[in-house]
Amino acid sequence: MTLGEAMWQPRFLQWVAELRQENMTGIYMGIGQFPWFLTKVITSLYSGWFLMNYCPADTPPSQMDTETMWLIYGFYRYSFAGWIISRKRMDEERF
């Protein structure tokens, strides 16, 4: 769990618990945790692919291509963050 998740998760779960209807706390908590669960499943799929292709288990460290792996991962991460920031700015300019 990242630092951001550790700070955000308790507040989010408290908010979900406050939204719930009477005697439905468990259902609301399960639905609230679903995006987190889905993210972990998807991340495990592409991180496993990266590890198999860029730093296989039987390869000596000098022959691994971890720089390319981190470059691709960083590009993916920051391009998504840039999209979110630009989207937010475009929404602000419209109103």
C-alpha positions as protocol buffer text, in pm:
chain_id: "A"
residue {
  index: 1
  type: MET
  ca { x: 0 y: 0 z: 0 }
}
residue {
  index: 2
  type: THR
  ca { x: 133 y: 344 z: -91 }
}
residue {
  index: 3
  type: LEU
  ca { x: 141 y: 644 z: 139 }
}
residue {
  index: 4
  type: GLY
  ca { x: -143 y: 804 z: -56 }
}
residue {
  index: 5
  type: GLU
  ca { x: -358 y: 493 z: -20 }
}
residue {
  index: 6
  type: ALA
  ca { x: -283 y: 476 z: 352 }
}
residue {
  index: 7
  type: MET
  ca { x: -403 y: 834 z: 394 }
}
residue {
  index: 8
  type: TRP
  ca { x: -701 y: 815 z: 158 }
}
residue {
  index: 9
  type: GLN
  ca { x: -843 y: 470 z: 234 }
}
residue {
  index: 10
  type: PRO
  ca { x: -968 y: 528 z: 592 }
}
residue {
  index: 11
  type: ARG
  ca { x: -1145 y: 851 z: 497 }
}
residue {
  index: 12
  type: PHE
  ca { x: -1303 y: 692 z: 193 }
}
residue {
  index: 13
  type: LEU
  ca { x: -1428 y: 393 z: 393 }
}
residue {
  index: 14
  type: GLN
  ca { x: -1569 y: 624 z: 659 }
}
residue {
  index: 15
  type: TRP
  ca { x: -1753 y: 818 z: 388 }
}
residue {
  index: 16
  type: VAL
  ca { x: -1891 y: 493 z: 240 }
}
residue {
  index: 17
  type: ALA
  ca { x: -2007 y: 381 z: 585 }
}
residue {
  index: 18
  type: GLU
  ca { x: -2186 y: 712 z: 638 }
}
residue {
  index: 19
  type: LEU
  ca { x: -2368 y: 682 z: 302 }
}
residue {
  index: 20
  type: ARG
  ca { x: -2502 y: 334 z: 368 }
}
residue {
  index: 21
  type: GLN
  ca { x: -2863 y: 251 z: 430 }
}
residue {
  index: 22
  type: GLU
  ca { x: -2970 y: 83 z: 752 }
}
residue {
  index: 23
  type: ASN
  ca { x: -2833 y: -274 z: 790 }
}
residue {
  index: 24
  type: MET
  ca { x: -2639 y: -256 z: 461 }
}
residue {
  index: 25
  type: THR
  ca { x: -2292 y: -155 z: 582 }
}
residue {
  index: 26
  type: GLY
  ca { x: -2124 y: -473 z: 457 }
}
residue {
  index: 27
  type: ILE
  ca { x: -2264 y: -440 z: 106 }
}
residue {
  index: 28
  type: TYR
  ca { x: -2160 y: -76 z: 82 }
}
residue {
  index: 29
  type: MET
  ca { x: -1810 y: -154 z: 214 }
}
residue {
  index: 30
  type: GLY
  ca { x: -1774 y: -435 z: -41 }
}
residue {
  index: 31
  type: ILE
  ca { x: -1877 y: -209 z: -327 }
}
residue {
  index: 32
  type: GLY
  ca { x: -1646 y: 64 z: -195 }
}
residue {
  index: 33
  type: GLN
  ca { x: -1350 y: -175 z: -198 }
}
residue {
  index: 34
  type: PHE
  ca { x: -1418 y: -308 z: -548 }
}
residue {
  index: 35
  type: PRO
  ca { x: -1219 y: -41 z: -742 }
}
residue {
  index: 36
  type: TRP
  ca { x: -921 y: -102 z: -513 }
}
residue {
  index: 37
  type: PHE
  ca { x: -947 y: -477 z: -571 }
}
residue {
  index: 38
  type: LEU
  ca { x: -980 y: -433 z: -948 }
}
residue {
  index: 39
  type: THR
  ca { x: -673 y: -206 z: -959 }
}
residue {
  index: 40
  type: LYS
  ca { x: -464 y: -464 z: -776 }
}
residue {
  index: 41
  type: VAL
  ca { x: -570 y: -741 z: -1014 }
}
residue {
  index: 42
  type: ILE
  ca { x: -494 y: -536 z: -1328 }
}
residue {
  index: 43
  type: THR
  ca { x: -161 y: -415 z: -1189 }
}
residue {
  index: 44
  type: SER
  ca { x: -50 y: -770 z: -1114 }
}
residue {
  index: 45
  type: LEU
  ca { x: -115 y: -867 z: -1478 }
}
residue {
  index: 46
  type: TYR
  ca { x: 97 y: -599 z: -1641 }
}
residue {
  index: 47
  type: SER
  ca { x: 368 y: -597 z: -1372 }
}
residue {
  index: 48
  type: GLY
  ca { x: 413 y: -971 z: -1426 }
}
residue {
  index: 49
  type: TRP
  ca { x: 446 y: -912 z: -1800 }
}
residue {
  index: 50
  type: PHE
  ca { x: 709 y: -642 z: -1740 }
}
residue {
  index: 51
  type: LEU
  ca { x: 908 y: -866 z: -1509 }
}
residue {
  index: 52
  type: MET
  ca { x: 899 y: -1164 z: -1747 }
}
residue {
  index: 53
  type: ASN
  ca { x: 1009 y: -956 z: -2046 }
}
residue {
  index: 54
  type: TYR
  ca { x: 1258 y: -707 z: -1899 }
}
residue {
  index: 55
  type: CYS
  ca { x: 1417 y: -894 z: -1608 }
}
residue {
  index: 56
  type: PRO
  ca { x: 1363 y: -1271 z: -1641 }
}
residue {
  index: 57
  type: ALA
  ca { x: 1453 y: -1493 z: -1346 }
}
residue {
  index: 58
  type: ASP
  ca { x: 1741 y: -1681 z: -1515 }
}
residue {
  index: 59
  type: THR
  ca { x: 1913 y: -1372 z: -1658 }
}
residue {
  index: 60
  type: PRO
  ca { x: 2221 y: -1219 z: -1494 }
}
residue {
  index: 61
  type: PRO
  ca { x: 2162 y: -862 z: -1369 }
}
residue {
  index: 62
  type: SER
  ca { x: 2407 y: -717 z: -1622 }
}
residue {
  index: 63
  type: GLN
  ca { x: 2189 y: -843 z: -1911 }
}
residue {
  index: 64
  type: MET
  ca { x: 1854 y: -723 z: -1777 }
}
residue {
  index: 65
  type: ASP
  ca { x: 1682 y: -429 z: -1944 }
}
residue {
  index: 66
  type: THR
  ca { x: 1526 y: -269 z: -1637 }
}
residue {
  index: 67
  type: GLU
  ca { x: 1590 y: 87 z: -1760 }
}
residue {
  index: 68
  type: THR
  ca { x: 1348 y: 37 z: -2049 }
}
residue {
  index: 69
  type: MET
  ca { x: 1095 y: -123 z: -1817 }
}
residue {
  index: 70
  type: TRP
  ca { x: 1098 y: 178 z: -1583 }
}
residue {
  index: 71
  type: LEU
  ca { x: 1092 y: 420 z: -1876 }
}
residue {
  index: 72
  type: ILE
  ca { x: 777 y: 259 z: -2018 }
}
residue {
  index: 73
  type: TYR
  ca { x: 613 y: 239 z: -1676 }
}
residue {
  index: 74
  type: GLY
  ca { x: 701 y: 602 z: -1599 }
}
residue {
  index: 75
  type: PHE
  ca { x: 569 y: 719 z: -1936 }
}
residue {
  index: 76
  type: TYR
  ca { x: 245 y: 534 z: -1876 }
}
residue {
  index: 77
  type: ARG
  ca { x: 204 y: 673 z: -1527 }
}
residue {
  index: 78
  type: TYR
  ca { x: 287 y: 1035 z: -1607 }
}
residue {
  index: 79
  type: SER
  ca { x: 91 y: 1041 z: -1932 }
}
residue {
  index: 80
  type: PHE
  ca { x: -218 y: 934 z: -1737 }
}
residue {
  index: 81
  type: ALA
  ca { x: -151 y: 1199 z: -1470 }
}
residue {
  index: 82
  type: GLY
  ca { x: -105 y: 1460 z: -1744 }
}
residue {
  index: 83
  type: TRP
  ca { x: -434 y: 1359 z: -1901 }
}
residue {
  index: 84
  type: ILE
  ca { x: -614 y: 1402 z: -1568 }
}
residue {
  index: 85
  type: ILE
  ca { x: -459 y: 1746 z: -1508 }
}
residue {
  index: 86
  type: SER
  ca { x: -533 y: 1868 z: -1861 }
}
residue {
  index: 87
  type: ARG
  ca { x: -888 y: 1737 z: -1840 }
}
residue {
  index: 88
  type: LYS
  ca { x: -942 y: 1926 z: -1514 }
}
residue {
  index: 89
  type: ARG
  ca { x: -805 y: 2247 z: -1668 }
}
residue {
  index: 90
  type: MET
  ca { x: -1027 y: 2209 z: -1975 }
}
residue {
  index: 91
  type: ASP
  ca { x: -1332 y: 2168 z: -1750 }
}
residue {
  index: 92
  type: GLU
  ca { x: -1235 y: 2483 z: -1556 }
}
residue {
  index: 93
  type: GLU
  ca { x: -1196 y: 2684 z: -1877 }
}
residue {
  index: 94
  type: ARG
  ca { x: -1545 y: 2590 z: -1996 }
}
residue {
  index: 95
  type: PHE
  ca { x: -1716 y: 2729 z: -1688 }
}
